[in-house]
Amino acid sequence: MTGPPPGTGELEALLAQLQLTDSGFPSGLYTLSHGLEGHVQLGMADAEGLRALLSDLVRAAGTGDAAALALAHRAVTADDWDLLVETDRRLHAGKLSREQRTAAVRTGKQVLETAGPAFGSAPAARLAGLVADGVTPGTHAVVVGTVHAGLGVPVRDAVASDLYAFAASCAAAGVRLGRIDFRRAQALLREVRPDLVRAAAAALDARDPRDLHATTPAADAVAALHERAETRLFVT
């Protein structure tokens, strides 16, 4: 009897990675505009301005959520759960608006609840226990990094795929808000690809939770207004 073909494990990890970052995975990202709706409400995000806004958001993600994902991935790989908890707490504390903190934890919980039947992930189960005990908040980026590590997805691929999923979510929000059509959304993803590469490099450079930072004062101000808006299509 012969064993599985060479590379089967890597292929399974790739398929699991695609499943986790697919837009159909029930993480709740479809409820988020990542600040785009607030900019639209203020008349600050027309079709032309959307490109610059997405670049800023991707840049901030590179030293924020994506960096936390990389740190969480490495912490799980090294079985350093104290580092994972410190990373999670620091990322959560760095989200200045209430809706950003709430959204990060809510989508993180969604992923944790689905990771069992979808992947049978032991690291995700352990993290879910820490979240249930109130030890750590369970932000989306840290949860996804934990699941990727448990699946054997290389940290570079995990960071890149999650950054792409973030950009795709922003582009989809632009379509739903009527700022762009689906063709422009695809062109936008092509245009921000170099930004995603730079953001991934920045994320992978992070070595300590103290490296986490994101300077987006305008976006933070817009988020503070958005959470008080009378009507909202998106949570953020």
C-alpha positions as CSV (number, residue, x, y, z in Angstrom):
1,M,0.0,0.0,0.0
2,T,1.4,3.4,-1.0
3,G,1.1,6.5,1.2
4,P,-0.5,9.8,0.1
5,P,1.1,11.6,-2.8
6,P,4.0,13.9,-2.0
7,G,2.8,17.4,-1.1
8,T,-0.6,16.3,0.1
9,G,-0.2,18.0,3.4
10,E,0.8,21.3,1.8
11,L,-2.2,21.0,-0.6
12,E,-4.6,20.4,2.3
13,A,-3.2,23.4,4.1
14,L,-3.7,25.5,1.0
15,L,-7.3,24.4,0.6
16,A,-8.1,25.1,4.3
17,Q,-6.5,28.5,3.9
18,L,-8.7,29.2,0.9
19,Q,-11.7,28.1,2.9
20,L,-10.9,30.3,5.8
21,T,-10.4,33.5,3.7
22,D,-13.2,32.8,1.2
23,S,-16.0,35.5,1.2
24,G,-18.5,32.7,1.9
25,F,-16.8,31.7,5.2
26,P,-19.2,32.9,8.0
27,S,-16.8,35.3,9.7
28,G,-19.2,38.2,9.6
29,L,-16.8,40.4,7.5
30,Y,-19.7,41.1,5.2
31,T,-21.2,43.3,8.0
32,L,-18.2,45.5,8.0
33,S,-17.2,48.4,5.7
34,H,-14.0,49.0,7.6
35,G,-14.8,52.7,7.9
36,L,-15.9,53.2,4.3
37,E,-19.6,53.8,5.1
38,G,-18.7,56.6,7.5
39,H,-16.6,58.3,4.8
40,V,-19.4,58.0,2.3
41,Q,-21.9,59.5,4.8
42,L,-19.6,62.5,5.1
43,G,-19.1,62.8,1.4
44,M,-15.4,61.9,1.7
45,A,-15.3,58.7,-0.4
46,D,-16.3,59.1,-4.0
47,A,-15.1,56.6,-6.6
48,E,-11.8,58.4,-7.1
49,G,-11.1,58.8,-3.4
50,L,-11.8,55.2,-2.6
51,R,-8.4,54.2,-4.0
52,A,-6.5,56.5,-1.6
53,L,-8.7,55.5,1.3
54,L,-8.1,51.8,0.7
55,S,-4.4,52.3,0.5
56,D,-4.4,54.1,3.9
57,L,-6.5,51.3,5.5
58,V,-4.2,48.6,4.0
59,R,-1.1,50.4,5.3
60,A,-2.6,50.7,8.8
61,A,-3.5,47.0,8.7
62,G,0.1,46.1,7.9
63,T,1.3,47.3,11.3
64,G,-1.9,46.6,13.1
65,D,-4.2,43.6,12.5
66,A,-1.9,41.8,10.0
67,A,1.1,42.2,12.3
68,A,-1.0,40.8,15.2
69,L,-2.0,37.9,13.0
70,A,1.7,37.2,12.3
71,L,2.6,37.4,16.0
72,A,-0.3,35.1,16.9
73,H,0.7,32.6,14.2
74,R,4.3,32.5,15.6
75,A,3.1,32.3,19.2
76,V,0.9,29.2,18.4
77,T,3.7,27.6,16.4
78,A,6.0,28.1,19.4
79,D,3.3,27.1,21.9
80,D,3.7,30.5,23.6
81,W,0.2,31.3,24.7
82,D,1.3,34.1,27.0
83,L,2.6,35.9,23.9
84,L,-0.6,35.2,22.1
85,V,-2.7,36.7,24.9
86,E,-0.4,39.7,25.1
87,T,-0.8,40.3,21.4
88,D,-4.5,39.9,21.5
89,R,-4.9,42.4,24.4
90,R,-2.7,45.0,22.9
91,L,-4.4,44.8,19.5
92,H,-7.8,45.2,21.2
93,A,-6.6,48.1,23.3
94,G,-5.3,49.9,20.2
95,K,-8.7,50.0,18.5
96,L,-9.9,53.4,19.6
97,S,-13.6,53.4,18.7
98,R,-16.1,51.2,20.4
99,E,-17.5,49.8,17.1
100,Q,-14.0,48.8,15.9
101,R,-13.4,46.9,19.2
102,T,-16.8,45.3,19.1
103,A,-16.5,44.3,15.5
104,A,-13.1,42.7,16.0
105,V,-14.3,40.6,18.9
106,R,-17.6,39.7,17.2
107,T,-16.0,38.4,14.0
108,G,-13.3,36.7,16.0
109,K,-16.0,34.8,17.9
110,Q,-17.7,33.9,14.7
111,V,-14.5,32.3,13.4
112,L,-13.9,30.5,16.7
113,E,-17.4,29.0,16.7
114,T,-17.0,27.8,13.1
115,A,-13.4,26.6,13.3
116,G,-14.4,23.4,15.1
117,P,-16.7,21.9,12.4
118,A,-14.8,23.5,9.6
119,F,-11.3,22.6,10.6
120,G,-11.2,20.6,13.8
121,S,-8.7,23.1,15.1
122,A,-7.1,22.3,18.5
123,P,-5.4,25.7,18.8
124,A,-8.8,27.4,18.0
125,A,-10.4,25.3,20.7
126,R,-7.8,26.3,23.2
127,L,-8.1,30.0,22.3
128,A,-11.9,29.7,22.6
129,G,-11.5,28.5,26.1
130,L,-9.3,31.4,27.0
131,V,-11.9,33.8,25.5
132,A,-14.7,32.1,27.4
133,D,-12.8,32.5,30.7
134,G,-12.2,36.2,30.0
135,V,-8.4,35.8,29.8
136,T,-8.3,37.4,26.3
137,P,-10.8,39.2,24.0
138,G,-10.3,37.1,20.9
139,T,-9.9,39.7,18.2
140,H,-10.4,38.6,14.6
141,A,-6.8,38.9,13.5
142,V,-5.5,36.8,16.4
143,V,-8.1,34.2,16.0
144,V,-7.4,33.8,12.2
145,G,-3.6,33.7,12.9
146,T,-4.3,30.9,15.5
147,V,-6.4,28.9,13.0
148,H,-3.9,29.3,10.2
149,A,-1.0,28.1,12.4
150,G,-3.0,25.1,13.5
151,L,-3.7,24.2,9.8
152,G,0.0,24.4,9.0
153,V,-0.4,27.4,6.7
154,P,3.0,29.3,6.4
155,V,2.9,32.6,8.2
156,R,3.6,34.6,5.1
157,D,0.7,33.0,3.2
158,A,-1.6,33.5,6.2
159,V,-0.7,37.2,6.4
160,A,-1.0,37.7,2.6
161,S,-4.3,35.9,2.3
162,D,-5.9,37.8,5.2
163,L,-4.8,41.2,3.9
164,Y,-6.3,40.3,0.5
165,A,-9.5,39.2,2.2
166,F,-9.6,42.6,4.0
167,A,-9.1,44.5,0.7
168,A,-11.7,42.4,-1.0
169,S,-14.1,43.1,1.8
170,C,-13.5,46.9,1.5
171,A,-14.1,46.7,-2.3
172,A,-17.3,44.7,-1.8
173,A,-18.5,47.3,0.6
174,G,-17.8,50.0,-2.0
175,V,-20.1,48.1,-4.4
176,R,-22.9,47.7,-1.8
177,L,-22.7,51.4,-1.0
178,G,-23.0,52.3,-4.7
179,R,-19.6,54.0,-4.9
180,I,-18.2,51.6,-7.5
181,D,-19.4,48.7,-9.7
182,F,-18.0,45.2,-9.7
183,R,-15.6,45.9,-12.6
184,R,-14.1,48.9,-10.8
185,A,-13.9,46.8,-7.6
186,Q,-11.7,44.2,-9.4
187,A,-9.5,47.0,-10.9
188,L,-9.2,48.5,-7.4
189,L,-7.9,45.2,-6.1
190,R,-5.3,45.1,-8.8
191,E,-4.2,48.6,-8.1
192,V,-3.7,48.1,-4.3
193,R,-1.8,44.9,-4.8
194,P,1.6,46.7,-4.3
195,D,0.2,48.2,-1.1
196,L,-0.8,44.7,0.1
197,V,2.7,43.5,-0.6
198,R,4.2,46.3,1.4
199,A,1.7,45.8,4.2
200,A,2.5,42.1,4.4
201,A,6.2,42.9,4.6
202,A,5.6,45.3,7.5
203,A,3.4,42.7,9.3
204,L,6.1,40.0,9.0
205,D,8.7,42.4,10.4
206,A,6.8,42.6,13.7
207,R,8.6,40.7,16.5
208,D,6.9,41.9,19.6
209,P,3.4,43.0,20.6
210,R,4.9,46.4,21.3
211,D,5.5,46.7,17.5
212,L,1.7,46.9,16.9
213,H,0.5,50.3,15.9
214,A,-1.7,52.1,13.4
215,T,-1.8,55.8,12.8
216,T,-5.2,56.6,11.2
217,P,-6.5,59.7,13.0
218,A,-9.0,60.7,10.3
219,A,-10.4,57.1,10.1
220,D,-10.7,57.0,13.9
221,A,-12.6,60.3,13.9
222,V,-14.9,59.0,11.1
223,A,-15.5,55.8,13.1
224,A,-16.5,57.8,16.2
225,L,-19.1,59.6,14.1
226,H,-20.3,56.5,12.4
227,E,-21.1,54.6,15.5
228,R,-23.6,57.4,16.4
229,A,-25.2,57.6,12.9
230,E,-29.0,57.2,12.9
231,T,-29.0,54.8,10.0
232,R,-26.2,52.3,9.1
233,L,-25.9,49.5,6.6
234,F,-22.6,48.3,8.1
235,V,-21.4,47.7,11.7
236,T,-18.2,49.7,11.0
